Amino acid sequence: MFSETRTDLPDLKNRHSFLILGGGASGDSAAKLLTSLGKKVTLADRFPEKANLSLYHHVLSDHEPQIVLDGIDCIIKSPGILPSHSILQTARKNEIPVLSEIALARIFYKGPIIGITGTDGKSTTTALTYHLLQKKYPNAKMGGNIGVPFTSFCLENLDYVVLELSSYQLDDSPNLKLTASAILNLASDHLERHKTMESYALAKWKIQNLEDKDHQCFVNPIFFSYTPFRKPNVSNLHSIGDNETYFVSLHPNLIHTPKHTYDATRFPLTGKHNLMNLCFAIALAEVAGLDPEQIQKQLETFQGLPHRFQSIDPKNLSPQYQSIRFINDSKSTNLHSMLSGISGFQKGDPMYLILGGIPKEEPIAPFINRWKELECLLYVFGNAKEIWQKDLDQTGLPVTFFDTLNTLFSELKITIEAKLDEKPNLTVLFSPAGASFDLYKNFEERGNHFVTLVKEHFGPPST
């Protein structure tokens, strides 16, 4: 069996027949790696007819555990597969080891790795850390949950790897032996899988490797309010937040670490939540050996990720609307993420907020309290209309409900036209706070639709 405390190449070499449970990009990438090593690889998937048959020795439905597991030495599990899956239950009874695609890749990669997890901000912080590192390490790569499977490049000789790691991936990973790690935050999300916040926190906690004194771990101290243990008192665990040695200050925007202060007034992303992401990224970059001048120069050139608090270029708007700031934050798929995004707004700021999608299992009260502070105009569309309407209506604040984003935009334009002289510097923030699957394939498609509608309704007339 693979140890829970280490990954072992000799143990892997003694296993010859692997099952990829759940295909997709990470499963196919793991299959390519294993096949290149001479392993026999079988796929078990919910939709076997959609599989890339060239990658697998056999392709089977995932509904027959005993048949699927016949002769299997090890399972590589897709992060989306629930622990209660019948194949995994049978595997546990038969003591067949289960690994994530990340853990498989870690067995082979020999260089330094930074791992980043948290409920919100993982992708931005991963991309930002990678961006900072490129100043000193041009031969670095990022991957993991951000969309690039680790197994697709784990055999390369790289300067550094930066991985975004979800709780699902960490659940199935023995100690990844990271060079440095970060837990950005924790809020109620994925409880349909983890059931409790304590279980969710323990999955995230697997990212650390504090037994290795050279490993440096950075944590938002709020995280420990959800763990069954207190914050360990060790020198290689560092807190990032208010009243800590790593912290953010505003007006002017500065990032403070124990040895340096960085000017964030020219950091392109707005909001305190993005400054917190930057603080984590800088802390990790310092561990990687970047000097302050390198970090300062790089932080000023980061442009952010698509669909994550991304401003639409005013050049795409008609002149009369160019004072309006349209923000695409479609990657916001829970209330905690959306609340982070609006943390920089104050009462009286002219803002129209658009929510929608499929709400997660999390309380709406924190948002309602914040909405009462801002008193901004609220639009809600999609599945969220049915779930949140009663609670939002009871506030007595201005809210309008729509079935689709198309109908919402028709009303939005009428409202903006009527208020344009009164609110010329308006912000229209699209931060859905729900999953996209009620109306879209994914958050990218949803964000692209928002951008398209902005251009259709507020862009220059087509010629």
N, C-alpha and C positions, 0 to 999 in steps of 0.2 A: 504493500500500500504506500501511496505517497504520504509523506509526513505533513502534519499541519504546520510545522515550524520551518520547513525548508522544501525547496524543489530539487529534484535529483535527476541528473542526466543518466547515470547508469541504470536507475530503475526504469526510466523511459525506454532505454535501449532493449530491455528485457521484455517489453510489451510489443506485440506485433499486430494485433487486430483492434482497430479503434472505431468507435461509433461517434459520429457527429450528430448530436441531438438538437435539431433545429438548424436549418440552413442559413440563408442570408449571407451578407458580406463576410461576417466574422467566421461563420461555419465553413464557407467555401475557401476562405483564406487558410484556415487551419488544415483543411483537406489537402490543399496544394502543398503546404509545408510537409505534412506527414507522408504524402505520396512521394515527394522528392527524397524522403529518407528511407524509402522502400517499405513503408507500412501499408497494410491492407486497411482501407477506409470505407466504412459503410455510413450511409446517411439515413436517419429516421426523421421524417418531417410530416407536418400536418398536411402539406400539399406536395406529395412526392412527384406529381406530374409536372411541377414547375422547376424541378431540380436540373442542375447542369450535370447531365449524365456522364460527361467525360471526366469528371473529378472523382467519381466514386466507383468502387468495386460492386456495391449493391446499393439500391435506393429502395427504401421500404416506408410504409406508413408507420406512424408512431403509435398505433392503436394496439399492437400485439407485443407486449413486453418480452414474453418468454421467447418468441421467435426472433425478435430483433436482437436480443442480448446473447443469443447462442454463439459461443466462442469469442465474445468481446472481452478484451483485456482492460480497456480504459474508455471512459466517455468524455468527450469534449462538449460541454453544454453551452448552448446559446443563452445569453443573459435574459432573454425574454421568457424562457421556460420556467414555469413555477416549480418550486421544490416538491409540491404534491403530485407531480406528474407520475403516472403509473410506472413508466420505465425507470425513473429515479428511485421509486419505492422498491422495485424489484432489484435494482442495482445495489441498493444499500443492504438488502437481505443477503445478496450474493457477494458482498464485500468487493464490488467492482468500483475502483476509484473514479471520481468525477472531478474534472478540472475545467476552469474557464479557459477561453482562448488566450486571455492575457497571461494566465499562469503557464500555459503551454509555451508561449513565446519566451517567457522569462527564463525558462530552462536553457535556452540557447543564446540569449543576448548577454554579451560580456561587458558592456560599457555601463557608465553611470546613468541612473534613471531618476527623474523627478515624477512623483505621482500626486495628482490633485483630485480631491473629491469634495462633496458638499451638496446641499439641496439645490442651491442656485449659484450661478456665476461660474460653474466649472469650465464651461467652454471658453468663456471670455478670458478667465485667468490662465487656462492652459495655453490659449493662443498668445496671450500677452507675455507669459513666461518664455515661451518659445521665441517670440519676437525679441525680447531682451537678450536672450542667450545668443542669438545669431550674430550679435556684434563681436563676440569672442569665439563662438563656435559655429562657423558657417556650415559645418557638416553635422548639423543636428536635425532631428525629426520629431514631429509630434504625432500622436495617434491615440488609439483606445476608443473611448466612448464618443470622441469628437468626430469619428467617422472613418478613420483609417486603421484597419486591423493591425495589431502589433505583430502578428505572425507574418504579415506581408513584408516586413523589413527587419525582423529580429536576427537574421543571419548577417546583416550588414555591419561593417566596421564604422561606427558612428562616434562623433564627439560626445553627444548627449541625446537622450530620449526624454520627451515630456509627454506623460500619459494623463488623459482625463479618465477617471475611474468611477464608475457608478457603483452603487451599493450592490446591484445585481452581480456585477463582475467580481467585486471583492468577496461576496458571499462564497464563491466557488474558487477562491484563490488561497493557497497556503501562503506563508510569508513570502512576499515578493522581493524582499531584500533591497528596498529602494535606497537611493543615496539621500534623498530628502522627500518630505511629504507635506501635504497641507489638507486640513479639514476646514473649509471656508465658513460653514454655517450648518445649521440643522433646523428644519421646520417640517411640519406634518406633510408628508408626501409618500406615495407608494405604500400606504398602510394596508391596502388591499392584499399586499404580499407579506410585508413584515409584521403586520397585525398590531404591534406596539411601537412606541417611540424608542423604548429601550432596545428592542431587537434591531430597529433601524440604525440606532447609534452604534451598536456593537458590530454591525456589518461595516459601517464606515471606519470604525476603529481598527479594523484589520489592515488599514493602509500603513500604520506606523510600524517601526522596527526599532523601538527604543532600547532593546537589549544591545544593539550595536551602538556604541558610544559615538561613533562617527556619523551616524544617521541623525539628521536634524528634522524635527517635526514641528509644524506651525499650526496652531489651532485657535479658532474663535472660542473664548472661554465659555460662551453660552452652551457649547456642545456638551459640557460636563454636567449640565443640569438634567440631561436625559440619560446619562450612563448610571449603571448600578455601582459605580466607584467614583471616588473623588479624583481630581486632577493629580496625576503622579508628580511627585516632587523630584524631578530629574533634570539635569542641566541641559539635556538635548531636546527638551520639550519647551516651546516658546508660545506665549499667548499674543494674539494680535487683536486689538480692540481698544476702546476707551479706557484710559488709566493704566494701560499696559506699556511695556518698553517699545513695542511696535504699535504705532497708532497714526491716525489721520487727524489733521486739523484743517479747519475751513477759514476762508476770508483772511489771508490768502490760503489756497489749497496747498498743503504740504504733506509729505510722507516722512515719518520719523522712524528710524531704526536706531539701535543702541549706539552706533558709531557715526551715522550720517543723517542729514536732512535733505530731502529731494524736493525740488520745486515742481509742483503738479499743476501750476496755473496754465501751462500750455499742453497739458494732457488732453487729447481730443475728446475723450468720453466724459459725459456729464453725470452728476449725481454722486452722493456719498457712497452708494453701493459700489460704483465703479472705482472710486478711490480706495475702498477697502480691497477690491480685487487687485488693484495696482500695488497696494501695500504687501499683500501676500506674494505677488509676483516678484517684487523687489527683494523681499526676504529670501526667496528661493534663488534668485539670481546672485545675491551676495554669497550664498552657500556655494554656488557654482564658480565663484572666484572672479566675478565681474567687478571692475572698479567703479566708483560712483560716477565718473565722467562718462563711461560707457553706458551705464544705466540711464543717466539723465538724458543723454542724446537719443537713445532708443525710445524712451517712453513718450517723447514728443512726436514720434512718427507713427504710432500705432493707430490703425484706422478702425479697429473693432471687427465684429463678425456680422455677416448678413443676418437680418431678422432679430438682432439683439440690440435694442435701443438705437436703431440706425436712422439717422435723419435723412429725409429725402432732399436731394439737392434742389435748392430754390430755382435753379436754371430750368428745372422740369415743370415749373409752375408759370401760369400767366402773371404778368407784372402786378396786377391788383391783388394777387394772393401770395406774393413772395415774402411778405412779412409774417406769414403763417408758418409755423414749424410743424411739419408732419413727421411723426416718429413711428417707425415700424419696429415693434417689440413682440413680434409674433412668437418668438421662442419662449415668451412668458406663458408657461402652462400650469401655473398654480398661483394662488393668492399671495403667497410669501414672495415670489419673484416679482409680481406686479407691485406689491407694497414697497419692495426695495427700489423699484424704478421711480415711484412717485415720492420717495423720501425727500428729494430736493425741492419739492414744490411747497408753497406756503399759501395760506388763505389770502385770497385776492388775486393770486396769479391766474390769468385767463387761460383755462385749460378745459378741453372737452376730452373725456376719458371713454374709451371703447373697450368693453369686456365681452367675452363670448366663449363658445366652445363647451366642452364637457367638464364641469367642475370636479375637482378631486375631493376626497374625503377629508375636509379640513374646515374648521369653523369660519363663518363669514363675519363674525363680530369684529375682529381686528380691522377688517376693511371698512365696515360701516362706521366704526369710531374715527378712522382716518378720513373717510368721506365727509363726515360731519365737520371735521376741522377745515377741510378744503372748500366744501360747498361748491364743487365743480359740477358742470353738467355731465350726466352719465348716459351712455347708450349701451344697451345690452342686446346681443343677438344669439341665435342658435339655441342649443340645448340649455344653456345657462338661463335663458328666459324663463323656462318652466321651473327650474330649480330655485332660482334666486328671487323671482318676482315678488313673492309674498314678503320676504324679509326687507327687500329694497323699498317696496311701496310704503311700508310702515314707517319709514324714516321721514316721509314728507318732503324729501329733497327731490330736485328735478331729475327724473329718470324716464327714458323712453325705451320700449322694447320692440325688437324686430325679429322676423324669422331668418332673414339672411343679411349678409353684409351689403348686397346690392341695394336692398330697400333702405337700409340704414343710411347709405351714402346719399340717396335722393333727398332724405330729410335733412341730413347734415349740411348739404349745400344750401338748402333754403334757409336754415338757421344762420349759417355763416354769412350769407348775403345780407340778411337783415341786421346782423350785428357787426359787420365789417368795420364801419366807422367807429363803433364803440369799443371794439376789441381787435385792433389791427395787429397786435403782437401775440396772437392766440397760438397755443400749442394744442394740436390734435394728437393725442397719444393712443396708439393702438397696442394695448397690452392685455391680451385676452384673459389671462389667469385661468385658462382651462385647456384641456387637450383638444386637438383639432379634428378628431375623427368623426364628429357629427356631420361635418360638411366638407371636409378636405382629407386628402391622403396623409398629410403631415403638416407640420408648422411652416415648412418652407413654401408649400403650395398656398397656404393661408396668407403668409406674408407677401408673397408675390401678387396675390389677388388684391390685397390692400394697396400695394404700390400701383397696380394697374388702375384701380378705381380712383386713386388720388389724381393720377395723370389724366384720366378720362373726364373727371369733374372739375379739376382745378388747373389742368395744364393748358398750354397755349392751343388755340384751335388748329386742327389739322389742315394742311394746305394741299 
